[in-house]
Amino acid sequence: SVSLEIKDCLNEGVVTATKNVGGIVGCTKAIISGCVNNGSVSGSTNVGGIAGLLVDGRISKSVNYGGLTVSAKGLGGIAGTAVGVIETSANKGIINENTKGTGGIVGYAGKGGESTNCLTLIISECYNESELSTNSNTAGILCGVDSGITTTITNCYHIGTTGYGIAATNDVTISKCYSIPTSGTLNNHITPNDNTKVSGCYFYWAGGATVTGATCLSHLELLKD
């Protein structure tokens, strides 16, 4: 088999298409590292700052600064939909979500209709600094998980408003993550419900809250760290 590697690439242009739209690549199984997107990216399904759809690939040391827009489903600061590994990457671009399935790093953990034996998504050492709407279809790192996909999020953080601080689903294992709202009046829960798959995490909730595996801190305490 042939392995494709995409390394140290920069996009400054506007990218617009219908499906699987990315600032660096559309649909890929590649190993991507050191890439930067500064251009705006828009589409209807699977839109990402670096890759629209990642299928059993890897993205590392990459950053999105470009504005992102999706009209149907699957918007992520790094990848719209993905299975594989996404690590040491960040989103600092403006996210314009018009529909469900928006995550600061990945919209959905899934295969996006492609054929692959990979049924896992690992997100580690990533962060999102984009403001998201506070509805239940957004999350600071990952929005949703398709059926049959095993997903883990480790050592990640989100700063800003969002529906949920880390993931908008309980079908994910989360450890050593934190979420900081930009205002002390906003709540940033780790996941929708009390989740036994959460450990070593921190979040803010006005008036305090008790969550398995996570510690509720004040807004000022989170900002100090």
N, C-alpha and C positions, 0 to 999 in steps of 0.2 A: 504494500500500500504506500501511497505517497502522502507525506505530511506537508501541509502548507503552513508557512510561517510568515506573519505580517509584523514587521518590526519598525519602530521609530517613524511612523507615518503621521502626516499632518493634513487635516482637511480644513480649508477656509471657505469653501463654497456652500451654496444652498443645495440641499438634497430633498427632492420631493418625488414620491412614488405612491403606489397603492399598498403593497404588502411587503413585509420584511425589508424595512428601510433603516439604514444605519449611516452614521457619519463617516465611518471607515469602510464598512462592508455590510452587505444586505443579509444573506443567509450563508453561514459558514461553519466548517468544522476546524478552522484554523487555530493555530497558536498565535495569539496576538499580544504584543508587548510594547510598551513605550509609545503608545499612540495617543494623539490629541485631536479632538474635534472642536473647532471654533464656529462651524457653520450651523445654520438652522436646519433641522430635519423634521419632515412632516409626512404623514401617511395615514392610512385607515387602520391597519393591523400590524402589530409587531414593529414598533418604532423604538430605536435605541440610539444613544449618543455615539456609541462605538459600533455595535452590531444590532441589526434588526432581530435576527434569530441566530442564536448560538446552539449548534447541535454537536454535543460531545467534543467541544473545543475548550480553549482556555484563554481568558483575558487577564492580563496583569499589568501593573504599572501604567495604567491608561487613565485619561481624564477627559471628561466632557464639559465644555464651557458653552456650547451652543444651545439655543432655544429649541425645545422639543414639543411637537404637537401630534396628537392622535385623535381620530374621529370615531373609532370603533372599539378596539380592545388591544391591550398589551403595550404599555409605554414604560420604559425604564431609562434611567439616566445613563446606564452603561449598555444594557441589552433589553429589548422589548420582551422577548421570551427566550428561555435558555435551559439547557441541561449541559453539565460539564463543570467547569471551575471558573469562578470570577474572584480575583484576589487583588489586594493592594491597588485598588482603583477608586476613583472619586467622581461624583457629579457635582458641578457647581453651576450648571446651566439652568435657565428658567424652564419649568415644566408647565405646559398648558394642557391640562387634561380635560377633555370634553366628554368622557365616558368612563366606564369601569375599567379596573385593572391597571392602576398606575403605582409604580414603586420608584423610590429614589435611585435605586441601583438596578433592579430587575422588575418588570411588570409581572410576569408569570414564570414559574418553574414548570417547564413543559417542553414537548418535542415539536410543537407547532405544526403537526401533521407530517413531519419528516420521518423517514425510516431510520431507526437507530436502536442499538442495544443498550445505550446509556439511559439509565433511569434515575440518575442522581443529579442534584445541583448543590454545589458547595460555594458559599459566599463567605469570604474571610478578609479581614483587615481592609474593609471598604467604608466609605462614608459619603453621606449626602448632605449638602448644605442648601438645597433648593426648597423654597416654600411650596407646600402642597395645600390643596383645599382640605377642610376638616370633615369630609364625608367618609362613609365606611368603605369606600372603594379605593382609598389611597393609603400608603404606608411609607415610612421613611426609608426602608431598605427593599422589601419584597411585598407585593400585593397578594398574589394567589398561587396555589399549587394545584396543578392538574392531577387527576387520579393516577395513582401508581408511581409518582415521583417522590423519592426520598430526598428531603431538603434539610440542610443545616446552615445556620448563620452564626459566625463566630467573630468576636473582636471587631464589631462594626458599630458605627454610631450615626445618628441623624440629628441635625440642628435645624429647627424651624417648625412651622405649623404642619400638621398632617392629620389624617384620620386616625392612624395608629402609629406608634413610635417606631416599631421595627417591622412587624408583619401584620397584614390584615387577615390572617388565617391562623388557626391553631395547629395546622398540619405541617409544622416545621419545628426542628430542634434549634433552640437559640441559647447561646452562652456568651458571657462576657461582653454584652452590648449595652449601650445606653442611648437615651433619647432626651434631648433638651429643647423645650419650646422657646421661641424667641420672646415670649411674653409670660410673665408670672400668672396670668389669668387663664392660660390655655393648659389643657390636660394632654399628656402624651403617654398613653398606656402602651405596654410592650406588644400585646396581642389583644384580640377581641374579648377573650374570657380568661379566667384563671387557668393557667396552662402548666401542667406538670413537666412539659418539655423545656421549660425556661429555667436557666440557672445563672447565678452570678451577674444579674442585670440590674440596671438602675433606671428610674423614670421619675417623672413629676406628675402628681395628681393633687389638685387643689383640695385642701382639707385632709389630705393623707389617704392612703389606701393600703390594704394588705393583699399581696399577690404572691403565690408560690414561686420561689426561685428568683424574686426580684425585690429590690429595696426602693421604697419611695423616699425621695429626698426633696428638699425645698428647691425652688428655682435658683436661689443664690448658692446653695450647696453644690448643685450640678455645674453651675457656671464657674465656680472656684476650681473644680477639677479639670 
